[in-house]
Amino acid sequence: MARYIFITGGVVSSLGKGLMAASLAALLQARGYRVRIRKFDPYLNVDPGTMSPYQHGEVYVTDDGAETDLDLGHYERFTGVSARQSDNITSGRIYRDIIARERRGDYLGATVQVIPHVTDAIKEFALADGEDLDFILCEIGGTVGDIEGLPFVEAIRQMRNELGRERTCAVHVTLVPYIAAAGELKTKPTQHSVRELTGLGVQPDILLCRCEKPLPDSERAKIALFCNVRKEAVIPALDAPSIYAVPLQYHAEGLDAEVLRHFGMEAPAPALARWEDIVDRFHHPEGEVTIGVVGKYVGLPDAYKSLNEALVHGGMANRVKVNIRWIDAELFEKGDAEIAACLEPMHGILVPGGFGERGSEGKIASVRFAREHEVPFFGICLGMQMACIEGARNTAGIGNASSTEFGETSEPVVGIITEWMSPEGLQTRASGGDLGGTMRLGAYEARLAGNSHVAAIYGTTTISERHRHRYEVNAAYREALEQGGLVFSGMSPDGLLPEIVERPDHPWFVGVQFHPELKSKPFDPHPLFAGFIAAALRQARLV
């Protein structure tokens, strides 16, 4: 019988609700409990798939092909529990489904309203598939008082009444700002936030107070008094030296113990050796490398959140610090001098995924630099496609090679994918169809050549990785590209779709059509990232 922990936030956004949910779940998991985390997103998009990375950060893709909020990446990386489509719901998806039911006549002529129809749909989502779990953590996006979030708060109010205190716990993440001019931490924003939440019918049981300075005992007592919680339930959450230290920090402050006390449960002390090792590897490296990431969304780090973390995990696997240099691909369209100045100090070059023509020539130029200067290269999704176009132009003699994503071309080395086989059967798409949810999404198998570099890295010739792309390398150019030294070392099981390319004559040159960063975890670094950082470390020792 699952117990529910509802996580809300107040005062301002970006307080770290997602990281808090992931950390708490990891602590409960370390005590032997089975956990799952879900995210309620109040925006009206059906999913974040069509949203700009500058609006919402990266889109996190699950094995079953859902385009979800980036917080699900935190959840997976901290718990190792694979996220599912049923773990992320948006207002847009709820309203879409309700309107579809109304049009079919499923409501039998009833007036369709926020209460009970919208709130019932939210509760149905929260309660699904909980039979084999001990805890389900439900994070509500945004801040308390946001008009779009009100149905979600109302839904958890109803669930608390229906399930009872013994099966529900409300954790509110709030801000205790430090006013430098006064030299004081101020508790009033927390008081007002809790008052707003309580006015909506949800009395928090635990307060997680984000603060820059240690929270004095007197201030904890003051918050407890005005917010109607136990003093021990006011948990300070100071800025941590790294996100990997957060679970240990929250345990030291008693967060998981307070949650269990609320439910009247006892459990052995958590087994935290894994997290202690992660923190030790992160904070005590034995070397360092510098990786240049040549992308188009480099102005917002959250646009490449999983990629950033996967590089760090690769560093942990090699016990080195990874310095990431975010480089705007458009800079490289000005000339060779800028390319050399930016990339010569790099020990590895990575070209990540993306959409659209902007910055594409700069990415192709960075691939050429890595190939000619024998710098370890890693291309992901669009990065692999750019590696194929660069190879076609400069080693296979196809000077007009391009992608149909960028316009009409006489040499479509990369083109839109209109059909492919999935576990559900043949999938077909039209080039002028909807953008949302229409890509090749989710986990697909690939077969690796037995004598390839990537087969040695994976230690197997059959892999499963997550995809998110609408364009594909044209296998008709395989022979020409391989004659130019770019080998197709991974293909879809039917042999039609290129999945991996590599250059055997290069120290480390790999391009993949999928997104390996989505499956990397601090306690289980992805082998491609571990291998890439190992190659970068060898490069660093050469210069």
Long-range contacts (C-beta under 8 A, 24 or more apart in sequence): 1-167, 2-130, 2-131, 2-133, 2-134, 2-135, 2-136, 2-167, 3-134, 3-135, 3-136, 3-166, 3-167, 3-168, 3-169, 3-263, 4-126, 4-135, 4-136, 4-137, 4-138, 4-159, 4-163, 4-167, 4-168, 4-169, 5-135, 5-136, 5-137, 5-138, 5-168, 5-169, 5-170, 5-171, 5-259, 6-138, 6-140, 6-156, 6-159, 6-160, 6-168, 6-169, 6-170, 6-171, 6-202, 7-137, 7-138, 7-139, 7-140, 7-171, 7-172, 7-173, 8-140, 8-144, 8-153, 8-170, 8-171, 8-172, 8-173, 8-197, 8-202, 8-204, 9-140, 9-142, 9-143, 9-144, 9-172, 9-173, 9-174, 10-143, 10-144, 10-145, 10-172, 10-173, 10-174, 10-175, 10-189, 10-190, 10-193, 10-194, 10-196, 10-197, 11-143, 11-174, 11-175, 11-189, 11-190, 11-192, 11-193, 12-143, 12-175, 13-142, 13-143, 15-173, 15-174, 15-175, 15-210, 16-173, 16-210, 16-237, 16-246, 17-71, 17-139, 17-140, 17-141, 17-173, 18-69, 18-70, 18-71, 18-74, 18-75, 18-139, 19-74, 19-243, 19-246, 20-171, 20-173, 20-208, 20-237, 20-246, 20-250, 21-71, 21-74, 21-75, 21-137, 21-139, 22-71, 22-74, 22-75, 22-77, 22-78, 22-79, 23-78, 23-246, 23-247, 23-250, 23-255, 24-137, 24-171, 24-250, 24-255, 24-256, 24-259, 25-75, 25-78, 25-79, 25-81, 25-135, 25-137, 26-78, 26-79, 26-247, 26-275, 27-247, 27-250, 27-251, 27-255, 27-256, 27-270, 28-134, 28-135, 28-256, 28-259, 29-79, 30-247, 30-270, 30-271, 30-272, 30-274, 30-275, 31-256, 31-260, 31-267, 31-268, 31-269, 31-270, 31-271, 32-267, 32-268, 33-134, 33-135, 33-267, 34-132, 34-133, 34-134, 34-135, 35-79, 35-81, 35-133, 35-134, 35-135, 35-136, 35-137, 36-81, 36-87, 36-129, 36-130, 36-133, 36-135, 36-136, 36-137, 37-72, 37-75, 37-79, 37-81, 37-87, 37-136, 37-137, 37-138, 37-139, 38-86, 38-87, 38-88, 38-89, 38-125, 38-126, 38-136, 38-137, 38-138, 38-139, 39-68, 39-69, 39-71, 39-72, 39-75, 39-87, 39-88, 39-89, 39-138, 39-139, 39-141, 40-89, 40-122, 40-125, 40-126, 40-138, 40-139, 40-140, 40-141, 40-152, 41-69, 41-88, 41-89, 41-90, 41-91, 41-141, 42-90, 42-91, 42-140, 42-141, 42-142, 42-146, 42-148, 42-149, 42-151, 42-152, 43-90, 43-91, 43-92, 43-141, 43-148, 44-90, 44-91, 44-92, 44-95, 44-148, 45-90, 45-92, 46-90, 46-92, 46-93, 46-96, 46-436, 46-437, 47-88, 47-90, 47-92, 47-93, 47-436, 47-437, 49-435, 49-436, 49-437, 49-439, 50-435, 50-436, 53-297, 53-300, 53-302, 53-303, 54-297, 54-299, 54-300, 54-303, 57-300, 57-302, 57-303, 57-305, 58-302, 58-303, 58-304, 58-305, 58-306, 58-307, 59-468, 60-306, 60-518, 61-441, 61-442, 61-466, 61-467, 61-468, 61-515, 61-518, 62-87, 62-442, 62-466, 63-442, 63-443, 63-464, 63-466, 64-442, 64-443, 65-441, 65-442, 65-443, 66-441, 66-442, 67-436, 67-437, 67-441, 67-468, 69-141, 70-302, 70-305, 70-306, 71-139, 73-305, 73-306, 73-309, 73-518, 76-521, 77-309, 77-520, 77-521, 77-522, 78-247, 80-521, 80-523, 80-524, 86-125, 86-128, 86-129, 89-122, 89-125, 91-148, 91-151, 94-118, 94-121, 94-122, 94-125, 97-121, 114-151, 114-154, 115-151, 115-154, 118-151, 118-155, 119-151, 119-154, 119-155, 119-158, 122-151, 122-152, 122-155, 123-155, 123-158, 123-159, 126-155, 126-156, 126-159, 127-159, 143-193, 144-172, 144-193, 144-196, 144-197, 144-200, 145-196, 150-200, 153-197, 153-200, 153-201, 153-202, 154-200, 154-201, 156-202, 157-200, 157-201, 157-202, 160-202, 166-263, 166-264, 167-263, 169-205, 169-206, 169-259, 169-262, 169-263, 170-202, 170-203, 170-204, 170-205, 170-206, 171-204, 171-205, 171-206, 171-207, 171-208, 171-259, 172-197, 172-204, 172-206, 172-207, 172-208, 173-208, 173-210, 173-237, 174-207, 174-208, 174-209, 174-210, 175-209, 175-210, 175-211, 176-209, 176-210, 176-211, 176-215, 176-219, 176-223, 177-211, 177-212, 178-211, 178-212, 178-213, 185-211, 185-213, 185-215, 185-216, 185-219, 187-219, 187-222, 187-223, 187-226, 190-223, 190-227, 191-223, 191-226, 191-227, 194-226, 194-227, 194-228, 198-228, 203-228, 204-229, 205-229, 205-233, 205-262, 206-233, 206-235, 206-255, 206-258, 206-259, 206-262, 207-233, 207-234, 207-235, 208-235, 208-237, 208-255, 209-234, 209-235, 209-236, 209-237, 210-237, 211-236, 211-237, 211-238, 212-238, 212-239, 213-238, 214-238, 232-258, 232-261, 233-258, 233-262, 241-283, 242-279, 242-282, 242-283, 244-275, 244-278, 244-279, 244-282, 244-522, 245-279, 247-272, 247-275, 248-272, 248-275, 248-276, 248-279, 274-523, 277-523, 278-316, 278-522, 278-523, 281-316, 281-319, 282-312, 282-315, 282-316, 282-522, 285-315, 285-319, 285-320, 285-321, 286-319, 286-320, 287-318, 287-319, 287-320, 287-321, 287-537, 287-540, 288-320, 288-321, 288-322, 288-323, 288-540, 289-315, 289-320, 289-321, 289-322, 289-323, 289-347, 289-348, 289-533, 289-536, 289-537, 289-539, 289-540, 290-323, 290-324, 290-325, 290-345, 290-346, 290-347, 290-348, 290-536, 290-540, 291-322, 291-323, 291-324, 291-325, 291-346, 291-347, 291-348, 291-349, 291-350, 291-533, 291-536, 292-325, 292-327, 292-342, 292-343, 292-346, 292-348, 292-349, 292-350, 292-366, 293-324, 293-325, 293-326, 293-327, 293-350, 293-351, 293-352, 294-327, 294-329, 294-332, 294-349, 294-350, 294-351, 294-362, 294-363, 294-366, 295-326, 295-327, 295-328, 295-329, 295-351, 295-352, 295-354, 295-359, 295-363, 296-328, 296-329, 296-330, 296-354, 296-356, 296-358, 296-359, 297-354, 298-326, 298-327, 298-328, 299-328, 301-326, 304-352, 306-515, 306-517, 306-518, 306-520, 307-350, 307-352, 307-380, 307-517, 309-517, 309-520, 309-522, 310-516, 310-517, 310-520, 310-525, 310-526, 310-529, 311-350, 311-529, 311-533, 312-522, 313-520, 313-521, 313-522, 313-525, 313-526, 313-529, 313-530, 314-520, 314-525, 314-526, 314-529, 314-530, 314-531, 314-532, 314-533, 314-534, 315-533, 316-522, 316-525, 317-525, 317-529, 317-530, 317-533, 317-534, 318-530, 318-533, 318-534, 318-537, 320-533, 320-537, 322-533, 327-366, 328-359, 328-362, 329-359, 329-360, 329-362, 329-363, 329-366, 330-358, 330-359, 330-362, 331-362, 332-361, 332-362, 332-363, 332-365, 332-366, 333-359, 333-361, 333-362, 333-365, 336-365, 339-365, 339-366, 339-369, 340-369, 343-369, 343-370, 343-373, 343-375, 344-373, 346-375, 347-375, 347-376, 347-536, 347-537, 347-539, 347-540, 347-543, 348-375, 348-376, 348-377, 348-378, 348-508, 348-532, 348-533, 348-535, 348-536, 348-539, 349-375, 349-376, 349-377, 349-378, 350-377, 350-378, 350-379, 350-380, 350-383, 350-532, 351-377, 351-378, 351-379, 351-380, 351-382, 351-383, 351-386, 351-387, 352-380, 352-381, 352-382, 352-383, 353-380, 353-381, 353-382, 353-383, 353-468, 353-469, 353-515, 354-381, 354-382, 355-382, 355-405, 356-405, 357-405, 357-406, 357-407, 360-386, 360-403, 360-406, 364-389, 364-390, 364-393, 368-394, 370-509, 371-395, 371-503, 371-506, 371-509, 374-506, 374-507, 375-539, 376-507, 376-508, 376-509, 376-532, 376-535, 376-536, 376-538, 376-539, 377-506, 377-508, 377-509, 377-510, 377-511, 378-508, 378-510, 378-511, 378-528, 378-532, 379-510, 379-511, 379-512, 380-511, 380-512, 380-514, 380-515, 380-516, 380-517, 381-468, 381-469, 381-512, 381-513, 381-514, 381-515, 382-469, 382-471, 383-511, 384-473, 384-500, 384-501, 384-511, 384-512, 384-513, 385-413, 385-414, 385-471, 385-473, 385-511, 385-513, 387-486, 387-501, 387-509, 387-511, 388-413, 388-414, 388-473, 388-477, 388-481, 388-486, 388-498, 388-501, 388-511, 389-413, 389-414, 391-481, 391-484, 391-485, 391-486, 391-501, 392-477, 392-480, 392-481, 392-484, 395-484, 395-485, 395-486, 396-477, 396-480, 396-481, 396-483, 396-484, 396-486, 397-480, 397-484, 398-477, 398-480, 401-477, 403-471, 404-471, 405-470, 405-471, 412-474, 413-473, 413-474, 413-477, 413-481, 414-471, 414-472, 414-473, 414-474, 415-471, 415-472, 415-474, 416-470, 416-471, 416-472, 417-469, 417-470, 417-471, 417-472, 417-497, 420-492, 420-496, 420-497, 421-492, 421-493, 421-494, 429-470, 438-470, 439-467, 439-468, 439-469, 439-470, 440-467, 440-468, 440-469, 440-470, 440-472, 441-467, 441-468, 442-466, 442-467, 443-467, 444-492, 444-514, 445-492, 445-493, 446-490, 446-491, 446-492, 446-493, 446-499, 446-500, 446-514, 447-490, 447-491, 447-492, 447-493, 447-495, 448-489, 448-490, 448-500, 449-487, 449-489, 449-490, 452-487, 452-489, 452-490, 452-500, 452-502, 453-489, 453-502, 453-504, 453-508, 453-510, 454-489, 454-490, 454-500, 454-502, 454-510, 454-528, 455-489, 457-527, 457-528, 457-531, 458-527, 458-528, 459-527, 463-490, 465-499, 465-512, 465-514, 465-515, 465-516, 465-519, 466-514, 466-515, 466-518, 466-519, 467-513, 467-514, 467-515, 468-515, 469-513, 472-497, 472-498, 472-513, 473-498, 473-501, 473-513, 507-535, 507-538, 507-539, 508-532, 508-535
